[in-house]
Amino acid sequence: MLNKADIEKVLDETVRLKLAADGGGVEVVDIKDDDTVVVKLTGACGCCPFSLMTLKSAVERSLKNAFPELKEVVSE
């Protein structure tokens, strides 16, 4: 089962520095029972026209590499 602490650790190690370099960030909002992770893109990422691409190619990919059981990552 996925837990928030492990997800936060992976995001810290893989995604957050890259997003911060562009003035953005990501927050974990919820972990659903079906192993879907709900996040909120913040800062510049929250209003960027490429936010869906960032969500899927950076956030979801990094988390799925660490947690194969992860179903998907969706934005709040």
C-alpha positions as CSV (number, residue, x, y, z in Angstrom):
1,M,0.0,0.0,0.0
2,L,1.3,3.5,-0.9
3,N,2.0,5.9,1.9
4,K,2.5,9.6,1.8
5,A,6.0,9.6,3.5
6,D,7.4,7.3,0.8
7,I,5.8,9.3,-2.0
8,E,7.1,12.6,-0.6
9,K,10.6,11.1,-0.4
10,V,10.6,10.1,-4.1
11,L,9.3,13.5,-5.1
12,D,12.0,15.2,-3.1
13,E,14.7,13.0,-4.7
14,T,13.5,13.1,-8.3
15,V,11.0,15.9,-9.2
16,R,10.9,18.8,-6.8
17,L,14.3,20.2,-7.6
18,K,13.5,20.3,-11.3
19,L,10.1,21.9,-10.8
20,A,11.6,24.5,-8.4
21,A,14.2,25.5,-11.0
22,D,11.2,26.7,-13.1
23,G,9.4,28.3,-10.1
24,G,7.0,25.4,-9.6
25,G,6.3,22.7,-7.1
26,V,4.1,19.7,-6.4
27,E,2.1,18.8,-3.3
28,V,0.6,15.4,-2.4
29,V,-3.1,16.0,-1.7
30,D,-4.4,12.5,-1.3
31,I,-3.8,8.8,-1.9
32,K,-6.9,7.0,-3.0
33,D,-7.8,3.4,-2.1
34,D,-7.2,2.3,-5.7
35,D,-3.6,3.5,-5.6
36,T,-4.2,6.8,-7.4
37,V,-2.2,9.7,-6.1
38,V,-3.8,13.2,-6.2
39,V,-1.4,16.1,-6.4
40,K,-1.5,19.8,-6.8
41,L,1.0,21.6,-9.0
42,T,2.0,24.8,-7.4
43,G,3.7,28.0,-8.4
44,A,4.5,28.4,-12.0
45,C,3.5,24.8,-12.7
46,G,0.0,25.5,-11.5
47,C,-0.9,27.8,-14.4
48,C,1.6,26.5,-17.1
49,P,0.1,25.3,-20.4
50,F,2.4,22.3,-20.1
51,S,1.2,21.2,-16.6
52,L,-0.5,18.0,-17.9
53,M,2.8,17.0,-19.6
54,T,4.7,17.8,-16.4
55,L,2.2,15.8,-14.4
56,K,2.5,12.7,-16.6
57,S,6.1,12.7,-17.8
58,A,7.8,13.9,-14.7
59,V,5.6,13.3,-11.6
60,E,3.7,10.1,-12.6
61,R,6.7,8.5,-14.3
62,S,9.0,9.1,-11.3
63,L,6.4,7.7,-8.9
64,K,5.5,4.7,-11.1
65,N,9.2,3.8,-11.4
66,A,9.4,3.7,-7.6
67,F,5.9,2.2,-7.0
68,P,4.9,-0.2,-9.8
69,E,1.5,-0.7,-8.0
70,L,0.6,2.9,-8.6
71,K,-2.4,3.3,-10.9
72,E,-2.0,6.9,-11.9
73,V,-1.3,10.4,-10.7
74,V,-4.0,13.0,-11.2
75,S,-4.2,16.7,-10.5
76,E,-6.6,18.2,-8.0
